[in-house]
Amino acid sequence: MFWVLIFAGIAVAGLIVTISYAVWLWHKASDLFSEVEMLGQRVEELTALLSQIEPTPPEQLPSRRSQPGVGR
């Protein structure tokens, strides 16, 4: 009859470990989701900044042929 108590103790210990692991995993997942949310905010900020950039028209770019030694 003593073996029943041993197996019950092992089962209870396994249950405690499983619940502890589930709680730890839940906390890690919530941390990950908050980081993904922050990344989304940073992407929105980056797109807002990039939308303010005006490209230089090709006519205003320096000619590559006028610079000696370029491409050698």
Buried (B, 14 or more C-beta within 10 A) or exposed (E): EEEEEEEEEEEEEEEEEEEEEEEEEEEEEEEEEEEEEEEEEEEEEEEEEEEEEEEEEEEEEEEEEEEEEEEE
